[in-house]
């Protein structure tokens, strides 16, 4: 994404374009990530430009802190706030490393704390109810069932799903090769139910809609080309609209459900970290804040003095 696409940005276009080339070609970040950073930095640089700043060396600590406070006042999600802060800090560090600015002033600023929400997850009954809405006597229905089963069985990000290729399916071992953030590769197991529907889709459907034999993306739309993130979002919401779910549904909810259900089933947090592709255990720990009812039930069942005898 080019900074020139953002008409309001008055200054710093050259620095930004160089920075995004650095993120793309040296840091190897995914396009969706660099696009998000581009949006965040454009908001930040418009803010400081509107405050009369025309040189990166003229940005002071108070101005950055005021922008951080502005972001928190918008009541964005914890992850979005954290992404803003990471984008701004990363940009300033890059400019300092390249000697474009004399001092990385963001290294002197303590990030404000944003409230982190516990991820919402579907119950197993809700997942079963959702997949029952899919008419699997059609090609589209078979594809959609395979999509939802793979999302939930493997805990994939939606971009990881849309980028999945036929070479990434390790059928004999019932595993998928996944490329996550920063093109980091991991191998995740795929459950028997998800593998069943994936095989049916690959055998009976994909070849029927495939138009270009060089296309190796697994999940295709009805025109035979790669499904987009927006397409996956529409598919899931289309099936959810006629049932009463406890939470608002989106593709990432299956990743949250995957992690929550594994944890409730007794999986080790380090294993869940590996399956999700988190670089830090701190990210995975958000799933440990499960509801008190479940904790109480586990305590009653497992602790030797939890029940009267």
C-alpha positions in Angstrom: 0.0 0.0 0.0 1.4 3.4 -0.9 1.1 6.4 1.4 0.3 8.5 -1.6 -3.2 6.9 -1.6 -4.0 8.9 1.6 -4.8 12.4 0.4 -4.8 14.0 3.8 -1.2 13.2 4.6 0.8 16.4 4.1 4.3 15.4 5.1 6.6 12.4 5.6 5.4 10.5 2.5 8.9 9.5 1.4 9.9 8.3 4.9 6.7 6.3 5.2 7.0 4.6 1.8 10.6 3.6 2.6 9.5 2.3 6.0 6.8 0.1 4.4 9.2 -1.3 1.9 11.4 -2.2 4.9 8.5 -4.0 6.6 7.5 -5.8 3.4 10.9 -6.9 2.0 13.2 -7.0 5.1 10.8 -7.8 7.9 8.6 -10.0 5.6 5.3 -8.9 7.2 2.1 -9.9 5.6 0.3 -7.4 3.3 -2.6 -7.2 5.7 -0.3 -6.2 8.5 1.6 -3.6 6.6 -1.8 -2.2 5.4 -2.9 -1.9 9.0 0.3 -0.2 10.0 -0.1 2.1 7.0 -3.5 3.2 8.2 -2.4 3.6 11.8 0.7 5.7 10.8 -1.3 7.9 8.4 -3.7 8.7 11.3 -0.7 9.5 13.5 1.1 11.6 11.0 -2.0 13.5 10.0 -2.5 14.2 13.7 1.0 15.6 14.2 0.8 17.5 10.9 -2.5 19.1 12.1 -0.5 20.3 15.1 2.0 22.2 13.0 4.8 19.6 12.9 6.6 19.5 9.5 9.7 17.5 10.5 10.1 14.3 12.4 12.8 15.9 14.6 10.3 18.4 15.9 7.9 15.9 17.4 8.0 16.1 21.2 7.0 13.6 23.9 3.8 15.4 24.9 2.5 15.3 21.4 2.9 11.6 21.1 1.4 11.0 24.5 -1.6 13.1 23.6 -2.1 11.0 20.4 -1.9 7.8 22.5 -4.6 9.3 24.8 -6.7 10.2 21.8 -6.5 6.6 20.6 -7.6 5.2 24.0 -10.5 7.7 24.1 -11.9 6.0 20.9 -12.6 2.8 22.9 -10.9 0.6 20.3 -10.1 -3.0 21.1 -6.9 -3.8 23.0 -5.4 -5.3 20.0 -6.1 -2.3 17.8 -4.6 0.1 20.4 -1.6 -2.1 20.8 -1.2 -2.2 17.0 -1.2 1.7 16.9 1.5 1.9 19.5 3.6 -0.8 17.8 3.3 0.9 14.4 4.4 4.3 15.9 7.2 2.9 17.9 8.5 0.8 15.0 8.4 3.8 12.7 10.4 6.0 15.1 12.9 3.2 15.7 13.4 2.7 12.0 13.9 6.5 11.5 16.5 6.6 14.3 18.3 3.5 12.9 18.5 5.2 9.5 19.8 8.4 11.1 16.7 10.3 9.7 16.0 11.5 13.2 18.5 12.1 16.0 16.6 10.5 18.8 13.9 7.8 19.1 11.7 9.7 21.5 9.1 6.9 21.7 11.7 4.8 23.6 11.3 7.3 26.5 7.5 7.0 26.6 5.7 4.4 28.7 2.7 3.0 26.7 -0.7 3.8 28.3 -2.6 0.7 29.4 -5.6 -0.3 27.5 -8.2 -2.7 29.0 -7.8 -6.1 27.5 -11.0 -8.0 26.8 -11.2 -11.7 27.4 -11.8 -13.3 23.9 -15.4 -14.5 23.4 -15.9 -18.0 22.2 -18.8 -20.1 20.9 -20.0 -23.1 22.9 -19.8 -26.5 21.3 -23.6 -26.5 21.0 -23.5 -23.2 19.1 -20.8 -24.5 16.7 -23.0 -27.6 16.1 -26.0 -25.5 15.6 -24.1 -23.3 13.1 -22.9 -26.2 10.9 -26.4 -27.6 10.9 -27.5 -24.6 8.9 -25.3 -25.6 6.0 -26.9 -27.6 3.2 -24.2 -30.1 2.3 -26.1 -31.4 -0.7 -24.7 -28.5 -2.8 -21.1 -27.7 -3.9 -21.2 -24.4 -2.1 -22.5 -26.0 1.1 -19.7 -28.7 1.1 -17.1 -25.9 0.6 -18.6 -23.8 3.4 -18.8 -26.8 5.8 -15.1 -27.5 5.1 -14.2 -23.9 5.7 -15.9 -23.7 9.1 -14.6 -27.1 10.2 -11.0 -26.2 9.3 -11.2 -22.8 11.0 -12.4 -24.4 14.2 -10.3 -27.6 14.1 -7.0 -25.9 13.4 -7.5 -22.5 15.0 -6.4 -20.6 11.9 -6.5 -16.9 11.3 -8.7 -16.1 8.3 -5.7 -15.0 6.2 -4.0 -18.3 7.0 -7.1 -20.1 5.7 -7.4 -18.0 2.5 -3.7 -18.5 1.8 -3.8 -22.3 2.3 -2.6 -24.1 -0.8 -3.0 -27.7 -2.0 0.7 -28.3 -1.1 0.0 -27.4 2.5 -2.3 -30.4 3.1 -0.4 -33.3 4.5 -3.1 -35.9 4.1 -1.3 -39.0 5.3 -0.4 -37.3 8.6 -3.6 -35.3 8.9 -1.7 -32.1 9.3 -1.8 -28.6 7.7 1.3 -26.5 6.9 0.4 -22.9 7.8 2.2 -19.6 7.2 1.3 -17.1 9.9 2.4 -13.6 10.8 5.8 -12.7 9.3 5.5 -15.8 7.1 6.3 -17.9 10.1 5.7 -21.5 9.3 4.0 -24.0 11.6 2.4 -27.4 11.2 -1.0 -28.0 12.9 -3.1 -31.2 13.3 -6.5 -31.3 11.6 -9.3 -33.2 13.3 -11.0 -36.2 11.7 -14.3 -34.3 11.1 -12.5 -31.4 9.4 -10.3 -33.7 7.4 -13.4 -35.6 6.2 -15.1 -32.5 4.9 -11.8 -31.1 3.4 -11.4 -34.4 1.5 -14.9 -34.3 0.2 -14.5 -30.7 -0.9 -11.1 -31.4 -2.6 -12.5 -34.5 -4.4 -16.0 -33.5 -5.3 -16.1 -29.7 -5.5 -12.8 -27.9 -6.0 -12.1 -29.4 -9.4 -15.6 -28.5 -10.6 -15.2 -24.8 -10.0 -11.4 -24.6 -10.8 -10.9 -22.5 -14.0 -7.1 -22.1 -14.0 -5.1 -25.3 -13.4 -2.2 -23.2 -12.1 -4.4 -22.0 -9.2 -3.2 -23.9 -6.1 -5.3 -22.1 -3.4 -7.5 -24.5 -1.6 -10.7 -22.5 -1.0 -12.1 -21.0 -4.2 -15.2 -18.9 -4.9 -17.8 -19.9 -7.5 -15.8 -18.2 -10.2 -12.8 -20.5 -9.5 -10.6 -17.9 -7.9 -9.2 -17.5 -4.4 -11.7 -16.6 -1.7 -11.0 -13.3 0.1 -11.2 -12.5 3.8 -14.4 -10.6 3.1 -15.8 -13.6 1.3 -15.1 -15.8 4.4 -16.7 -13.2 6.6 -19.9 -13.1 4.4 -20.1 -16.9 4.3 -20.0 -17.2 8.1 -22.4 -14.4 8.8 -24.8 -15.8 6.2 -25.2 -19.0 8.2 -25.3 -17.2 11.6 -28.1 -14.7 10.7 -30.9 -17.2 11.2 -29.9 -18.6 14.6 -29.7 -17.0 18.0 -26.0 -17.0 19.1 -24.8 -15.6 22.4 -22.2 -13.4 20.8 -21.5 -11.6 17.5 -19.9 -14.0 15.1 -16.8 -13.4 12.9 -14.1 -15.7 11.4 -11.7 -15.1 14.3 -14.3 -16.4 16.7 -13.4 -20.0 15.7 -9.8 -19.4 16.6 -10.9 -18.1 20.0 -13.2 -21.1 20.4 -10.4 -23.5 19.4 -8.1 -22.2 22.1 -10.7 -21.9 24.8 -12.0 -25.4 24.2 -8.5 -26.9 24.2 -7.7 -25.1 27.5 -11.0 -26.3 29.0 -10.1 -29.8 27.8 -6.8 -29.8 29.8 -4.3 -28.8 27.0 -1.1 -27.3 28.2 -0.8 -23.5 27.5 2.6 -24.0 25.7 0.9 -26.5 23.3 -1.9 -24.0 22.6 0.8 -21.3 22.0 2.5 -23.5 19.4 -0.8 -24.4 17.7 -1.9 -20.8 17.5 1.5 -19.6 16.3 1.9 -17.0 19.0 5.5 -15.8 19.4 4.9 -15.0 23.0 3.2 -17.0 25.8 1.8 -13.7 27.0 -0.5 -13.5 24.0 -1.8 -17.0 24.7 -2.5 -16.3 28.4 -5.5 -14.2 27.5 -7.3 -17.6 27.2 -6.6 -18.4 30.8 -9.3 -15.9 31.9 -12.1 -18.5 31.5 -15.3 -18.1 33.4 -15.5 -18.8 37.1 -18.2 -21.5 36.6 -15.8 -23.7 34.7 -13.1 -23.2 37.3 -15.5 -24.1 40.0 -16.5 -27.3 38.2 -12.9 -28.4 37.6 -12.1 -27.7 41.3 -15.1 -29.8 42.5 -14.2 -32.7 40.2 -10.4 -32.8 40.7 -9.6 -31.5 44.2 -9.7 -34.3 46.9 -11.4 -32.0 49.5 -13.8 -30.2 47.2 -16.8 -32.4 48.1 -18.3 -33.6 51.4 -18.1 -37.4 51.8 
